[in-house]
Amino acid sequence: MTATNEAGGYKLYWMIWGVLLALTVVMLFLDNAPMPRVAFVLIMVGAMLTKAFLIAGYFMHLRYEALFIRLSVFIGLLVNGAVLYFLIIPDAYRILGMS
């Protein structure tokens, strides 16, 4: 396998790395920006999801895999996230009630 195959080669990896770095720097600057809490959380979640998809798609090579493999990973992550959500929510409400 050469560096110029269908995956785009090393240039593509460096470009994706640059985008990830830029998103990280923007997220760091937004951390100190005066903005409403809801907008801050939505922007951060959107940036994190974008970074996760870029990493999974290019560095984990899921972009070039069969649909079944991509769906398996995606559904597995959704199930994992749902389980964690329902395990954490009761404690979050309990802590919220304490304050």
C-alpha positions in Angstrom: 0.0 0.0 0.0 1.4 3.3 -1.0 0.9 6.8 0.4 -1.1 7.7 -2.7 -3.9 5.1 -2.5 -7.6 5.9 -2.2 -7.2 7.1 1.4 -5.5 10.3 0.2 -2.0 9.8 1.5 -0.1 11.7 4.2 -1.2 15.1 2.9 -4.8 14.3 3.8 -3.8 13.1 7.3 -1.9 16.4 7.9 -4.9 18.4 6.6 -7.2 16.6 9.0 -4.7 17.1 11.8 -4.7 20.8 11.0 -8.5 20.9 11.1 -8.5 19.1 14.5 -5.9 21.5 15.8 -7.9 24.5 14.7 -11.1 23.2 16.3 -9.2 22.6 19.5 -7.8 26.1 19.5 -11.3 27.6 18.8 -12.7 25.5 21.6 -10.1 26.8 24.0 -10.8 30.4 23.1 -14.5 29.9 23.4 -14.0 28.6 26.9 -13.3 32.1 28.1 -15.8 33.9 25.8 -18.7 35.6 27.4 -21.7 33.8 25.9 -24.9 32.1 27.1 -24.4 28.7 28.6 -26.7 26.9 26.2 -24.9 28.4 23.2 -21.6 27.4 24.7 -22.6 23.8 25.3 -24.2 23.4 21.8 -21.1 24.8 20.1 -18.8 22.6 22.2 -20.8 19.4 21.6 -20.9 20.2 17.9 -17.2 20.7 17.8 -16.6 17.5 19.7 -18.8 15.5 17.5 -17.1 16.9 14.4 -13.7 16.0 15.8 -14.9 12.5 16.7 -16.2 11.9 13.2 -13.0 13.2 11.6 -10.9 10.9 13.8 -13.1 7.9 13.2 -13.4 8.5 9.5 -9.8 9.2 8.6 -7.5 8.0 11.4 -9.5 4.9 12.1 -10.2 4.4 8.4 -13.9 4.0 8.8 -14.6 6.2 5.8 -13.4 3.6 3.5 -15.0 0.6 5.2 -18.2 -1.2 4.2 -21.5 0.2 5.4 -22.1 -2.7 7.8 -18.9 -2.0 9.7 -19.6 1.7 9.9 -23.2 1.0 11.1 -21.9 -1.5 13.7 -19.5 1.1 15.1 -22.1 3.8 15.1 -24.9 1.7 16.7 -22.4 0.4 19.3 -21.5 4.0 20.2 -25.1 5.0 20.5 -26.0 2.1 22.7 -22.9 2.8 24.9 -23.9 6.4 25.1 -27.5 5.6 26.0 -26.4 3.2 28.8 -24.0 5.8 30.2 -26.6 8.5 30.0 -29.2 6.5 32.0 -26.6 5.5 34.5 -25.4 9.1 35.1 -28.8 10.9 35.0 -30.0 9.7 38.5 -26.8 10.9 40.2 -27.0 14.2 38.3 -30.5 14.8 39.6 -29.5 13.8 43.1 -26.5 16.2 43.1 -28.7 19.0 41.6 -31.2 18.5 44.5 -28.4 18.8 47.0 -27.5 22.4 45.9 
